[in-house]
Amino acid sequence: MKTGGSTFSFMWLEPAAVALRRMAAIGLNDFDVLLVPGHLWFDLDANSRRALRRALDADGLRLDSLNLPAIDLNLASVVPQVRDHAVATYVQAIELAAELGAGAVVVVPGRVSALLPPPRAETIARLTDAAGILLRRAGQLGCKLYFELHPQTPLPTTDLLAPWVSSLGSADALIAYDVANAVFVGEDPVAAIAAHAASIGQYHLSDTTRTNWRHDPFGRGEVPLPAVMDQIRKSGCTGTAILEIISADPLTDMGEALAMMSVDEPATSGGQVMFRPA
């Protein structure tokens, strides 16, 4: 199983290439890179994109995916102009991924209000139309789309997301399975991975509680991470496990997570599965 890191904690601090080199120094590769201005964005001209690709290749740095924060994008919006903007932005991400050698783009499948969402069937129809456009462009460029399990979408659980991804009818459509998001919405991540591993292209690993949505370092919440890792291995993971830890000291916390993941067998303490110290 490949183990990579997310640049989430670095996106307001420094360019993506700097963050990648710092994460590589602690043993990570196959990165999920956030797309935000000042970190990595579409304002790179063609020469700059080629130069960045050469620099990454020279340093042996591999991009597993590019990832647009979804706060400004909604593929399921009732407003056509908002959907058009989201589709166009994701198409740019797909094209940049192809130029930089990233194999995939992480896609948040729409956003809906928790107070009074529009009719579900209409929301899913709009989302499906948008996904179809993205998949056509992704297919042209040899790129996959990882639709993320996310609590603010109309498909917040794997039992909802997996059938929808399957309905798209494309081998390029897979799931980005975020274990913290799963626990926050009340899903059992071990059971979900066992049932849907074949549809998962990427795992996002961090910790959270059920009452506060977090992406914390391992061991600070309620995600059964040892059991999750055991199930990922049992399921024959062919994707990348991404450490998506949001922290003021991400290199230390990612390093500790790597040490925990190196443990072969989980230990049990007080009825809870715990990591043995590495």
FENFEN-V513180 format. One record per residue. N is the residue number from 0. SS is DSSP state (H for helix, E for strand, C for the rest). OMEGA is omega in radians with two decimals (none if undefined). D_FIRST is the distance of its C-alpha to the first C-alpha in Angstrom with 1 decimal. Layout:
# FENFEN-V513180
N/SS/OMEGA/D_FIRST
N/SS/OMEGA/D_FIRST
This chain:
# FENFEN-V513180
0/C/3.08/0.0
1/E/3.12/3.8
2/E/-3.12/6.4
3/E/3.14/9.8
4/E/3.03/13.2
5/E/3.08/16.1
6/C/-3.08/19.5
7/H/-3.07/21.3
8/H/-3.06/22.9
9/H/-2.87/24.1
10/C/3.10/25.5
11/C/-2.98/29.1
12/C/-2.96/29.1
13/C/3.08/28.2
14/C/-3.08/27.1
15/H/-3.08/23.5
16/H/3.11/23.3
17/H/3.14/24.5
18/H/-3.13/22.0
19/H/-3.14/19.1
20/H/3.14/20.6
21/H/3.10/21.0
22/H/3.11/17.4
23/H/-3.12/16.3
24/C/3.10/18.8
25/C/3.00/16.9
26/C/3.13/13.6
27/C/3.00/12.0
28/C/-3.14/11.6
29/C/-2.91/10.9
30/E/2.91/13.5
31/E/-3.01/15.3
32/E/3.10/18.9
33/E/3.12/21.8
34/E/3.03/24.9
35/E/3.11/28.0
36/C/-3.12/31.1
37/C/3.12/31.1
38/C/2.93/27.3
39/E/-3.06/26.4
40/C/-3.04/28.8
41/C/-3.11/30.6
42/C/3.03/33.5
43/C/3.09/32.0
44/C/-3.03/34.3
45/H/-3.14/33.2
46/H/3.13/33.8
47/H/3.11/31.8
48/H/3.12/28.8
49/H/3.13/29.0
50/H/3.11/29.4
51/H/3.12/26.3
52/H/3.13/24.2
53/H/-3.12/25.7
54/H/3.11/25.1
55/H/-3.14/21.4
56/H/-3.12/21.0
57/H/3.14/23.2
58/C/-3.14/21.1
59/C/-3.11/17.8
60/C/-3.07/16.7
61/C/3.08/14.6
62/E/3.08/15.3
63/E/-3.09/12.9
64/E/2.91/15.9
65/E/-2.94/19.4
66/E/3.10/20.6
67/E/3.00/24.3
68/C/-2.93/25.5
69/H/-3.03/27.3
70/H/-3.10/30.4
71/H/-3.02/32.5
72/C/3.10/31.2
73/C/3.14/31.8
74/C/-3.12/31.1
75/C/-3.09/33.1
76/C/3.04/36.1
77/C/-3.11/39.6
78/C/-3.07/40.8
79/H/-3.11/40.4
80/H/3.11/40.5
81/H/3.09/37.6
82/H/-3.14/35.5
83/H/3.10/36.5
84/H/-3.14/35.5
85/H/3.14/32.0
86/H/-3.11/31.5
87/H/-3.14/32.9
88/H/3.09/30.6
89/H/3.07/27.5
90/H/3.07/28.7
91/H/3.12/29.1
92/H/3.11/25.5
93/H/-3.13/24.4
94/H/3.09/26.7
95/H/3.10/25.6
96/H/3.14/21.9
97/H/-3.12/23.0
98/H/-3.08/25.1
99/H/3.12/22.5
100/C/3.05/19.7
101/C/-3.06/17.6
102/C/-3.01/16.1
103/E/2.97/17.0
104/E/3.05/19.3
105/E/-3.07/18.9
106/E/3.01/22.1
107/E/-3.00/23.8
108/C/3.05/25.8
109/C/3.10/29.2
110/C/3.10/30.9
111/C/3.09/33.7
112/C/3.06/36.2
113/C/-3.07/36.0
114/C/-3.12/39.8
115/C/-3.11/41.0
116/C/3.06/38.5
117/C/3.13/39.9
118/C/-2.99/40.1
119/H/-3.09/36.6
120/H/3.13/37.3
121/H/3.12/38.4
122/H/-3.12/35.4
123/H/3.11/33.0
124/H/3.12/35.1
125/H/3.14/35.1
126/H/-3.12/31.3
127/H/3.10/30.9
128/H/-3.14/33.3
129/H/3.14/31.5
130/H/3.12/28.0
131/H/3.10/29.7
132/H/-3.13/31.0
133/H/-3.12/27.6
134/H/3.10/25.9
135/H/3.13/28.8
136/H/3.11/28.2
137/H/3.13/24.5
138/H/3.12/25.1
139/H/-3.04/27.6
140/H/3.12/25.2
141/C/-3.08/22.0
142/C/3.05/20.3
143/E/3.05/18.4
144/E/3.09/19.5
145/E/-3.14/17.3
146/E/-2.95/20.0
147/E/2.96/19.4
148/C/-2.95/20.3
149/C/-3.01/23.1
150/C/-3.10/26.1
151/C/-3.11/28.7
152/C/3.05/28.2
153/C/-3.12/30.1
154/C/-2.96/26.9
155/C/3.12/25.7
156/C/-3.11/24.1
157/H/3.09/21.5
158/H/3.04/24.4
159/H/-3.04/26.2
160/H/-3.04/23.5
161/H/3.10/21.8
162/H/3.12/25.1
163/H/3.10/26.2
164/H/3.11/23.1
165/H/-3.11/23.7
166/H/3.12/27.4
167/C/3.02/26.7
168/C/-3.11/26.2
169/C/3.06/23.8
170/C/3.12/20.5
171/C/-3.14/19.9
172/E/3.14/20.1
173/E/-3.11/17.1
174/E/2.86/16.5
175/E/-3.02/15.1
176/E/-3.13/14.8
177/E/-3.03/16.2
178/H/3.11/16.4
179/H/3.08/19.4
180/H/-3.13/21.2
181/H/-3.12/20.8
182/H/-3.11/22.3
183/H/3.13/25.0
184/C/3.06/26.2
185/C/-3.13/26.3
186/C/3.01/23.4
187/C/-3.05/21.6
188/H/3.14/17.9
189/H/3.11/16.9
190/H/-3.12/19.4
191/H/3.12/18.5
192/H/3.12/14.8
193/H/-3.08/16.1
194/H/-2.94/18.7
195/H/-3.06/17.1
196/H/-3.10/13.4
197/H/-3.13/14.5
198/H/-3.04/16.0
199/E/3.13/13.1
200/E/-3.09/11.7
201/E/3.09/10.6
202/E/3.03/10.6
203/E/-3.00/13.1
204/E/3.03/13.3
205/C/-3.09/16.7
206/E/3.12/19.6
207/C/2.92/22.9
208/C/3.10/26.0
209/C/-3.09/27.5
210/C/3.13/30.6
211/C/-3.10/29.3
212/C/-3.06/26.7
213/C/2.92/24.5
214/C/-2.99/21.2
215/E/2.98/21.8
216/C/-3.13/19.9
217/C/3.01/18.3
218/C/-3.10/21.1
219/C/-3.10/23.8
220/C/-3.00/23.8
221/C/3.11/23.4
222/C/3.14/19.7
223/C/-2.96/18.6
224/H/3.09/15.3
225/H/3.12/14.8
226/H/3.08/15.5
227/H/-3.13/13.3
228/H/3.11/10.2
229/H/-3.13/11.6
230/H/3.08/12.2
231/H/3.14/8.9
232/H/3.13/7.7
233/H/-3.09/11.1
234/C/3.11/11.0
235/C/-3.09/8.5
236/C/3.04/6.3
237/C/3.12/6.6
238/C/-3.10/7.0
239/E/3.01/6.4
240/E/-3.07/7.1
241/E/2.99/10.5
242/E/-3.11/12.8
243/C/-3.08/16.0
244/C/3.10/18.4
245/C/-2.93/22.0
246/C/3.02/23.9
247/C/3.12/26.8
248/C/-2.97/24.9
249/H/-3.10/21.3
250/H/3.09/20.4
251/H/-3.08/21.5
252/H/3.06/19.9
253/H/3.09/16.4
254/H/3.09/16.9
255/H/3.10/17.8
256/H/3.09/14.8
257/H/3.12/12.5
258/H/3.10/14.9
259/H/-3.11/14.8
260/H/-3.14/11.0
261/C/3.12/11.5
262/C/-3.09/13.9
263/C/-3.02/13.2
264/C/3.05/15.8
265/C/3.03/17.4
266/E/-3.11/21.1
267/E/-3.14/23.8
268/E/3.08/26.6
269/C/3.13/29.5
270/C/3.13/27.9
271/E/3.07/24.9
272/E/-3.08/21.4
273/E/2.97/20.8
274/C/2.90/18.4
275/C/3.05/19.9
276/C/-3.13/20.6
277/C/none/18.3
